[in-house]
Every structure is written in structure tokens, then in C-alpha cells.
């Protein structure tokens, strides 16, 4: 399985080169997320709900759930990677975290 750091994930997502897939639960997503990410919680993830038009970079809070999702997606034939350190590393790197309404969010 491939790992990418948060800065590379941010750059690639902004450029539209990858789908940033946030697999955290609803309460985590509501508190704060990466702009432009697609929210599909790991607990409700279905293969037919994941677009196949570009590589998928999976992200969670610290990287455990997203690593499992990325590995499963690779086994299903997707081009997938895990965002190392998850949203905690994303926020620590000073990358944008937003909540509903575009306001500043936080990682919980």
C-alpha cells in the first residue's frame, strides 16, 4: 500500500488529480474536514459509492482506518493511497480545516 504525506495529498486534491476520501464518522466530519473531501464513513463504505475516475487518497483521524480502506480499495483494483497521520497531521501542518458553512473547523 502507498502512503502519501498531508502536503502531497492537499496539493493533489487541490489540483483535482485525486479524490480525497474522508472515512471518519459523522461527528468527526462535522467538527472539521479537508476542503473538497468526499465523506464516506468506513462503517458505511460501499464499493459502488466510490468514484473510479481518479486515484483515491483515504484519510481519517490518525491513519489507521484510512490505511485499511486504502488497502481494501487496492485489492479491489482501485488506485489508492493512505494519507499518513490523517487529519491530525493535516491540521498540525497548517492545512485548511473547515466545518459546515465554510467556517474554521477542528479535528476531533
N, C-alpha and C positions, 0 to 999 in steps of 0.2 A: 504494500500500500504506500502511496505517495503522501508525504506531508508537505505543507506549504506554510510559510510564516504569515502573520497577520498583515504585514505591509504588502506582500505579494498578493494576498487574497483581496485586499482592498483595491489595489491597482487594477488587477484583472477584472474584478467585478465592476468597477467604475468604467472600464473600457468596454464592457459588455462581452468580454471574452469567456466568462464563466458564469454559472448560476451559483450564487451564494445561498446555500440551503441551511436554514437555521432549524435544528432538530430539537430545540428546547421545548419545554412545556409552556402552556398558555400564560401562566403568571410570570415566567421569566421573560418571555417575548414582550408582554405588556409593559414591563418595567423599563426595558431598553434593548435596542437591537441595532444591527448594522443597517444603514440606509440601503434600500433596494433589495434586501434579502427576502427570500421566499420562506414562509413559515410552514413547516410540515413537521409537527412533533413526532419524535421517534415512536412514541406509543401508538400513533395513528398512521404511520407511514405506510403507503401502498405504492408498489412499483408503477402502477398506471397513473399516479399523480405527479410523477417527476418528469419534467421535460427532458427530451433527449437531443435537443438542438445544439448543445454546447457542454463542455465538461462541467461537472458538479463539484463544488468545494463545500464540504459539510462543516458546520460549526455548531458548537454547543457552549456550555459554560467554561469547561476546562480542557476538553478534548477527548474524553472517554467515549461518550455517546456518539460523537461525530466520527471517531475512528471506527467504531463498529458499523456505523451506517456506510461510511466510505468503502470499507472492506466488503460489505454485503453488495453494494452497488457495483463494485468492480467484478465480483463473482457473477453478477447478472449481465455483464457486458458493458456497463457504463464506464466512461472515463471519469474517474472520481478521485478526490484527494481529501485529506483531513487538514483542517486549519489548526495548526499546533497552538496549544494554550487557550484556544477558544475565546469567548467574549471577554474573559478576564484579561487576557493578554492584549486583546484588541483595545480595550479601554485604557490599559496601562501604557500602550504605545501612543496614546493621544488621538486615536482614530475616532471618528464621529459615532456617537451612540444616541439614537433618537427614540422617543416614545410617541404615542398617538398625538396627532396634531403637529408633528414636527418639532416638538419641544425636546430639550435635553433629557436624555434618559439615563438610567443607571443599570449596571449589571448586578443581578441578584442571584 
